[in-house]
Structure formats: structure tokens, C-alpha cells
């Protein structure tokens, strides 16, 4: 029997049960991009949804278990068993890519202009375009469950308490293991890196290398962690959902189910948690925050010769009326009028529209320059009752045209 939705005063929004197709497969991960939510799971299962509530089965072209999905620069990327990598611009039409390995690829991340996939036997492969992949040396033979990028570091977690960190996805440092249990996922919240896993394990670190134990308040296996800049959410076995405002003190939220929840992500203004089967349907919980705006990413990289950088503004909550939000560039080491075009404008959202792309022109300076940055800030939402959620400022990183390692987003 499907569970009954429950309200959550800690999360300040309603956890509701989404309507999923009758797919006899467990789901493991989800993401959002181009106005589409995408969820993936066992036996090549891919679902898409315009709103996180009603889902459609999409053809993946594979029967391999799909373990993770991310959206970067207009492209969905999926990883899975037996070296599976799939890409899609829309969540419906998928192309198989060859990562040069047959290892299970259980986790995906993107940072510093590089895709990173991790998996069995310490496998790490990287790519600049999600099409051509190269191996990286992990320094471990342990199974790596997941990888994430935040605050300048990739963090990979896995079996026997494995935690690896890397600033670029190529050179990895293995941290001393604190526990002989599997660590399933990692996140960054409240200025701390967090790692979670079996028996309710929760570790924190200020720098991604030195870790200490925290109390999660549960002994259930924790499988996934995410945040929206205000609340941090973990999910796991026996329907476990925990929420925190600081990453240290955690409170349980009643999900109304004992079904395993395998993944949770915040995207498109919603927390979406996906899980295993409950009767003929896979579990998908949707939790929506109050109406407001945020950037789709806190940091975007662009090549100096690309001409412009595209940034995504996301609108959360009800889209039953029109709305708008101002945005403006702010100089950093990159200077408006020299390195980019100073911009102050308004993004207008039509009824039913949850995302708007805005473009900032980039100058191609003939002289070689070091990497430079500037920011783009949101302000003055209309109606004024709409909230500016983190990240309300996005950093744009300009890579010099002569840097041959940069291949765009």
C-alpha cells in the first residue's frame, strides 16, 4: 500500500507522494534541468516529469542498473553498471557513451570544468565533455559509492569508510578511515563537508580531509544527502528522512513508509526523494519550498572565446502567476567593460515557467590572462513576497582562451 503524505514543520513544506508509472523497478537518483525532472533506477529505468508529480517512462536503450544522474550545461549525464554512461539534452533521447571501463559506475559529479564518475574497485574516470573519458588513479581498490563536488573539492566515499578528496578530479588524496562501514554519499552544508553511511554514520570535516563523528540520531542506513541552502536533508532505509539547519543537529521527518529511500536531491525548487518499490510503483516523494528564486548553480565556468556565459535562474513554488527578479553583474578579478559586459536586467517568468536562462557577454582579450571571476546577483523579486534562496549570487569563472585544458560546459 502506498504511504500517506505527511506535513513537516521542520522542512516548512509538504512532503507529498508523486504519481509514478507502474514500473517494476527500484529508483536510485534524480536531478533537474531544462524544465525536466529525471529519475533513474534498475533495469535501465529512466523517468521524466515536468513538475515532479506526474512521471513518464523514457527509453534508455539499456537494461543495466542506472545509479546516478546529473545535469550540467544543457546535458543530462547518467552512470550505471558495467561501465554505462548515457547522455541526453532533454531527458527523453539518450546516447550511450564509452567510458573505457566495464566497472560499475555508481556516482557522478561535475566541477572545475570536469565530469567525474566513480565505482567498483576504486575506479575513477573523468571527462571534459561527458563523451570522451580517461582513467584517473584513485589510490584505493575499494568500491566507491558516490562522488560530489562542493567548495572547491571533489569528495568520493565508499566501502570500509573510504573517503577521497581532490581539487581537480585527477589527483586524489585518501583520508584515514575512521570506521569499517560503507559510506554512501557526501555533501557540503553549513561550512562543513558531510559523509553518511551504514548504521546511521555521519561524519563532518571543515576541509574534506580531517573527519570526525557526529550524531545523526538513527541507526538506519543513510543513503543520500542534499540541501537547498537553508535545510539539509538525508534519506535512507526504513523510510528514513532527517532534516537539519546546521548539518550537526538532526530531526526525523515522518515519511509514512518503511520503504528504502535511495536518493534525495534538491533541484527545480523541490526536494525529490526516490526509492524502492511500494506495491506496483516506485516511491517518489516531493517536497516543495515557499515561492522564490535562486540560481541553478553557485558557480559556472566559461571559456574566454565562447562569447557569452549562460546562467539559469530557477523559480520554486507555485507558478500560477507571472513573476520577475532582477539580476546584475558585480566586478571581481574580472572587470566589467574589459572582461565581460556589465549587465543589469530583469528576468521575467510567464505563468507555468519555472526557469529562465540569462546570458552575459564575455570579452575575448588577445593577451594571455590568469583565470578571473565575477559574480551575478539576484535582487528585487516581484511580487515582493517571493524569497531569494541561496545561491542568490553566482560566480562566473573565465578561463583564458589559451588554456588548452578547457573544453567548455
C-alpha positions as CSV (number, residue, x, y, z in Angstrom):
1,X,0.0,0.0,0.0
2,X,1.3,3.5,-0.8
3,X,2.0,5.7,2.2
4,X,0.0,8.7,3.3
5,X,1.7,12.1,2.8
6,X,2.8,13.9,6.0
7,X,3.5,17.5,6.7
8,X,6.8,18.6,8.1
9,X,7.2,21.7,10.3
10,X,11.0,21.4,10.2
11,X,11.1,21.5,6.4
12,X,8.3,24.1,6.2
13,X,6.7,22.5,3.3
14,X,4.5,19.5,2.4
15,X,6.0,16.1,1.6
16,X,3.7,14.5,-0.9
17,X,3.6,11.3,-2.9
18,X,4.2,11.7,-6.6
19,X,2.2,9.7,-9.2
20,X,4.6,7.3,-10.8
21,X,4.1,4.9,-13.7
22,X,3.8,1.2,-12.9
23,X,7.5,0.4,-13.2
24,X,8.6,-2.8,-11.5
25,X,12.0,-1.3,-10.7
26,X,13.7,0.4,-7.8
27,X,14.8,4.1,-8.4
28,X,18.1,5.4,-7.1
29,X,18.7,9.0,-8.1
30,X,17.1,12.1,-9.7
31,X,18.0,15.6,-11.0
32,X,16.5,18.5,-12.8
33,X,17.4,20.6,-15.9
34,X,15.8,22.2,-19.0
35,X,12.4,22.3,-17.1
36,X,12.5,18.5,-16.7
37,X,13.0,16.2,-13.7
38,X,14.7,13.0,-14.5
39,X,14.9,9.9,-12.2
40,X,16.9,6.7,-12.9
41,X,16.9,3.2,-11.5
42,X,17.3,-0.6,-12.0
43,X,17.0,-2.4,-15.4
44,X,17.7,0.8,-17.4
45,X,14.7,2.7,-15.9
46,X,14.5,6.4,-16.8
47,X,11.5,8.5,-15.8
48,X,10.9,12.2,-16.7
49,X,8.5,14.7,-15.3
50,X,7.7,18.4,-16.0
51,X,6.7,19.0,-12.4
52,X,8.0,16.2,-10.2
53,X,4.4,15.0,-9.7
54,X,3.5,13.0,-12.8
55,X,6.2,10.8,-14.4
56,X,6.7,9.2,-17.8
57,X,8.8,6.2,-18.7
58,X,11.6,7.0,-21.2
59,X,13.5,4.6,-23.4
60,X,17.1,4.3,-22.2
61,X,18.4,1.7,-24.6
62,X,19.9,-0.4,-21.9
63,X,18.9,-2.9,-19.2
64,X,21.8,-2.1,-16.9
65,X,21.1,-0.7,-13.5
66,X,21.4,3.1,-13.6
67,X,23.0,4.5,-10.4
68,X,23.3,8.3,-10.7
69,X,22.2,11.3,-12.9
70,X,23.3,14.9,-13.1
71,X,22.6,17.9,-15.3
72,X,25.3,20.3,-16.5
73,X,25.4,22.9,-19.2
74,X,22.3,21.7,-21.1
75,X,23.1,18.0,-20.8
76,X,21.9,15.1,-18.6
77,X,24.5,12.5,-17.8
78,X,23.7,9.1,-16.3
79,X,26.1,6.4,-14.9
80,X,25.4,2.8,-14.2
81,X,26.6,-0.8,-14.0
82,X,29.1,-2.3,-16.4
83,X,30.6,1.0,-17.5
84,X,27.3,2.5,-18.5
85,X,27.4,6.3,-19.4
86,X,24.4,7.9,-21.1
87,X,23.8,11.5,-22.2
88,X,20.7,13.4,-23.2
89,X,19.8,17.0,-23.9
90,X,16.2,16.6,-23.0
91,X,15.8,13.6,-20.7
92,X,14.0,11.6,-23.4
93,X,16.5,10.9,-26.1
94,X,19.6,9.1,-24.8
95,X,23.0,8.3,-26.3
96,X,25.4,5.6,-24.9
97,X,29.0,6.7,-24.4
98,X,32.1,4.6,-23.7
99,X,34.0,5.4,-20.6
100,X,36.7,2.9,-21.3
101,X,35.8,0.7,-18.3
102,X,33.4,-2.1,-17.5
103,X,33.3,-1.2,-13.8
104,X,30.1,-0.4,-12.0
105,X,29.9,3.4,-12.1
106,X,27.8,4.3,-9.1
107,X,28.4,8.1,-8.8
108,X,28.7,11.2,-10.9
109,X,29.8,14.8,-10.2
110,X,30.9,17.9,-12.1
111,X,33.3,20.6,-11.0
112,X,36.2,22.7,-12.3
113,X,35.1,22.0,-15.9
114,X,35.4,18.2,-15.4
115,X,33.0,15.3,-15.1
116,X,34.0,12.6,-12.6
117,X,32.5,9.1,-12.4
118,X,33.4,6.6,-9.6
119,X,32.7,3.0,-8.9
120,X,33.9,-0.6,-8.4
121,X,37.5,-1.4,-7.4
122,X,38.4,2.2,-6.8
123,X,37.6,3.1,-10.5
124,X,37.6,6.8,-11.3
125,X,37.1,8.1,-14.9
126,X,37.0,11.8,-15.9
127,X,35.8,13.8,-19.0
128,X,35.7,17.3,-20.2
129,X,32.6,16.8,-22.4
130,X,30.9,13.6,-21.0
131,X,31.7,11.9,-24.3
132,X,35.4,11.1,-24.1
133,X,36.6,9.6,-20.8
134,X,40.0,8.9,-19.3
135,X,41.0,7.0,-16.2
136,X,42.4,8.6,-13.0
137,X,44.3,6.9,-10.2
138,X,42.3,6.8,-7.0
139,X,44.8,5.3,-4.7
140,X,42.4,2.7,-3.4
141,X,40.9,-0.6,-4.6
142,X,37.7,-0.2,-2.5
143,X,34.3,0.2,-4.1
144,X,33.5,3.9,-4.4
145,X,29.8,4.5,-3.9
146,X,29.4,8.2,-4.8
147,X,31.2,11.4,-5.6
148,X,30.2,15.1,-5.2
149,X,31.8,18.5,-5.8
150,X,31.4,21.4,-3.4
151,X,33.5,24.3,-2.1
152,X,36.4,23.5,-4.4
153,X,36.7,19.8,-3.7
154,X,35.5,16.5,-5.1
155,X,34.7,14.1,-2.3
156,X,34.3,10.4,-3.1
157,X,33.0,7.9,-0.5
158,X,32.8,4.1,-0.4
159,X,33.4,0.8,1.2
160,X,35.2,0.3,4.6
161,X,34.9,4.0,5.4
162,X,36.7,5.2,2.3
163,X,36.9,9.0,1.8
164,X,38.9,10.5,-1.1
165,X,39.3,14.2,-1.9
166,X,40.6,16.0,-5.0
167,X,40.7,19.6,-6.1
168,X,40.6,18.7,-9.8
169,X,39.3,15.2,-10.2
170,X,42.7,13.9,-11.3
171,X,44.9,13.8,-8.2
172,X,43.3,12.2,-5.2
173,X,44.1,12.1,-1.5
174,X,42.9,9.1,0.6
175,X,41.8,10.1,4.1
176,X,42.5,7.8,7.1
177,X,39.5,5.6,7.6
178,X,37.5,6.2,10.8
179,X,35.1,3.3,10.5
180,X,34.8,-0.1,8.8
181,X,31.4,0.6,7.3
182,X,30.3,1.7,3.9
183,X,30.0,5.5,3.3
184,X,27.3,6.0,0.7
185,X,27.2,9.7,0.0
186,X,28.6,13.1,0.8
187,X,27.5,16.7,0.9
188,X,28.5,20.3,2.0
189,X,26.4,22.3,4.3
190,X,26.9,25.0,7.0
191,X,30.6,25.3,6.1
192,X,31.2,21.5,6.7
193,X,31.8,18.6,4.4
194,X,29.5,15.7,5.5
195,X,29.7,12.0,4.8
196,X,27.0,9.4,5.6
197,X,26.5,5.7,5.5
198,X,25.7,2.4,7.3
199,X,24.3,2.3,10.8
200,X,23.4,6.0,10.7
201,X,27.0,7.0,10.3
202,X,27.5,10.8,10.0
203,X,31.0,12.3,9.7
204,X,31.9,16.0,9.3
205,X,35.0,17.8,8.1
206,X,36.0,21.5,7.8
207,X,38.4,20.8,5.0
208,X,37.5,17.5,3.3
209,X,40.5,15.6,4.7
210,X,40.2,15.6,8.6
211,X,36.9,14.0,9.7
212,X,35.1,13.5,13.0
213,X,31.9,11.7,14.1
214,X,28.6,13.4,14.5
215,X,25.2,12.0,15.8
216,X,22.6,11.5,13.2
217,X,20.0,10.2,15.6
218,X,19.4,7.0,13.7
219,X,20.9,3.5,13.2
220,X,19.3,3.1,9.8
221,X,21.5,3.0,6.7
222,X,21.7,6.6,5.3
223,X,21.9,6.6,1.6
224,X,21.7,10.2,0.2
225,X,22.2,13.8,1.4
226,X,21.3,17.2,-0.2
227,X,20.4,20.7,0.7
228,X,18.7,23.9,-0.6
229,X,21.0,26.3,1.2
230,X,18.5,26.5,4.2
231,X,17.7,22.9,5.1
232,X,19.9,19.8,4.7
233,X,18.1,16.5,4.1
234,X,19.2,12.9,4.4
235,X,17.2,9.8,3.5
236,X,17.8,6.1,3.8
237,X,16.4,2.7,4.8
238,X,13.0,2.1,6.5
239,X,11.7,5.4,5.0
240,X,14.2,7.5,7.0
241,X,14.1,11.2,6.3
242,X,16.2,13.5,8.5
243,X,16.4,17.3,8.3
244,X,18.9,19.8,9.8
245,X,19.5,23.6,9.8
246,X,23.2,23.3,10.5
247,X,24.4,19.9,9.4
248,X,25.1,18.8,13.0
249,X,21.7,18.6,14.8
250,X,19.2,16.4,13.0
251,X,15.4,15.8,13.4
252,X,13.3,13.0,11.9
253,X,10.5,13.6,9.5
254,X,7.8,11.0,9.1
255,X,7.6,9.8,5.6
256,X,4.7,7.4,6.3
257,X,6.6,4.5,4.7
258,X,9.1,1.8,5.7
259,X,10.3,1.5,2.1
260,X,14.0,2.2,1.4
261,X,14.6,5.8,0.1
262,X,17.7,5.6,-2.1
263,X,18.3,9.1,-3.2
264,X,17.3,12.7,-2.5
265,X,18.2,15.9,-4.4
266,X,17.1,19.5,-4.4
267,X,16.5,20.8,-7.9
268,X,13.9,22.9,-9.7
269,X,12.7,24.3,-6.4
270,X,11.8,20.9,-4.9
271,X,13.3,18.2,-2.8
272,X,12.7,14.9,-4.6
273,X,13.4,11.6,-2.8
274,X,13.3,8.4,-4.9
275,X,13.3,4.8,-3.6
276,X,12.4,1.2,-3.9
277,X,9.1,-0.4,-4.8
278,X,6.0,0.0,-2.8
279,X,3.5,-2.4,-4.4
280,X,3.5,-1.9,-8.2
281,X,5.0,1.6,-8.0
282,X,8.4,3.1,-7.1
283,X,8.4,5.6,-4.3
284,X,8.9,9.3,-5.2
285,X,8.4,11.9,-2.5
286,X,8.2,15.6,-3.5
287,X,8.7,18.4,-1.0
288,X,8.3,22.0,-2.3
289,X,9.6,25.1,-0.6
290,X,7.9,28.5,-0.5
291,X,7.8,30.5,-3.7
292,X,11.1,32.3,-4.6
293,X,14.1,32.4,-6.9
294,X,17.7,31.1,-6.9
295,X,20.5,30.5,-9.3
296,X,20.6,26.9,-10.7
297,X,24.3,26.7,-9.8
298,X,26.5,28.7,-7.5
299,X,29.4,28.6,-9.9
300,X,29.7,28.4,-13.7
301,X,32.9,28.3,-15.9
302,X,33.2,29.7,-19.4
303,X,35.9,29.9,-22.0
304,X,37.1,33.4,-22.8
305,X,36.4,32.7,-26.5
306,X,32.9,31.4,-26.0
307,X,31.3,34.8,-26.4
308,X,28.9,34.6,-23.5
309,X,28.0,32.6,-20.4
310,X,24.6,31.2,-19.8
311,X,23.2,31.1,-16.3
312,X,19.9,29.5,-15.1
313,X,17.5,31.2,-12.7
314,X,15.2,28.8,-11.0
315,X,11.7,29.6,-9.7
316,X,10.4,27.5,-6.8
317,X,6.8,27.1,-5.5
318,X,3.7,28.0,-7.4
319,X,4.0,29.2,-10.9
320,X,0.3,30.1,-11.3
321,X,1.1,33.8,-11.8
322,X,3.7,35.8,-13.6
323,X,6.8,36.9,-11.6
324,X,10.2,38.5,-12.1
325,X,13.6,39.0,-10.5
326,X,16.4,41.5,-11.2
327,X,20.0,40.4,-11.8
328,X,23.2,42.4,-12.1
329,X,26.9,41.7,-12.6
330,X,29.4,42.6,-9.9
331,X,33.1,43.0,-10.6
332,X,35.7,40.7,-9.1
333,X,39.1,40.0,-10.5
334,X,37.3,40.2,-13.9
335,X,36.2,43.7,-14.7
336,X,33.1,44.8,-16.5
337,X,33.8,46.6,-19.8
338,X,37.1,44.7,-20.1
339,X,36.5,41.1,-19.4
340,X,32.7,41.0,-19.7
341,X,29.7,43.3,-20.4
342,X,28.4,44.8,-17.2
343,X,24.7,43.8,-17.1
344,X,21.7,44.9,-15.1
345,X,18.4,43.5,-16.2
346,X,15.2,41.7,-15.3
347,X,14.3,38.0,-15.8
348,X,10.5,37.7,-16.4
349,X,8.7,34.4,-15.7
350,X,5.5,33.5,-17.5
351,X,2.7,31.5,-15.9
352,X,3.9,27.9,-15.6
353,X,7.5,28.8,-16.2
354,X,10.0,27.6,-13.5
355,X,13.3,28.5,-15.1
356,X,14.9,31.3,-17.2
357,X,18.3,31.3,-18.9
358,X,20.2,34.7,-19.0
359,X,23.3,35.4,-21.0
360,X,26.2,37.6,-20.0
361,X,28.6,38.6,-22.9
362,X,32.3,37.6,-22.3
363,X,35.2,39.5,-23.9
364,X,38.0,37.6,-25.7
365,X,41.1,39.5,-24.7
366,X,44.1,38.9,-27.0
367,X,46.6,38.9,-24.2
368,X,47.0,35.8,-22.1
369,X,45.5,36.3,-18.6
370,X,45.1,34.3,-15.4
371,X,41.7,32.8,-14.6
372,X,39.4,35.6,-13.5
373,X,36.0,35.7,-11.8
374,X,33.0,38.0,-11.4
375,X,29.6,37.4,-9.8
376,X,25.9,37.9,-10.9
377,X,23.5,38.7,-8.1
378,X,19.7,38.4,-7.8
379,X,17.6,41.2,-6.3
380,X,14.2,42.8,-6.1
381,X,11.8,39.8,-6.7
382,X,8.3,40.7,-7.8
383,X,5.9,40.1,-6.1
384,X,8.0,41.3,-3.1
385,X,6.7,38.3,-1.1
386,X,8.9,36.0,-3.1
387,X,12.1,34.7,-1.4
388,X,15.7,34.9,-2.7
389,X,17.1,31.5,-1.8
390,X,20.8,30.5,-1.8
391,X,22.6,30.7,-4.1
392,X,21.3,34.2,-4.8
393,X,24.8,35.1,-6.2
394,X,26.5,33.0,-8.9
395,X,30.2,33.1,-9.5
396,X,31.4,33.1,-13.2
397,X,34.9,31.8,-13.7
398,X,36.5,32.9,-17.0
399,X,39.1,30.5,-18.4
400,X,41.7,32.1,-20.7
401,X,41.3,31.2,-24.4
402,X,44.8,29.8,-24.5
403,X,44.1,27.3,-21.8
404,X,44.0,24.1,-23.8
405,X,42.6,22.0,-21.0
406,X,39.3,23.9,-21.1
407,X,36.6,22.4,-23.3
408,X,33.5,24.4,-22.1
409,X,30.5,23.2,-20.2
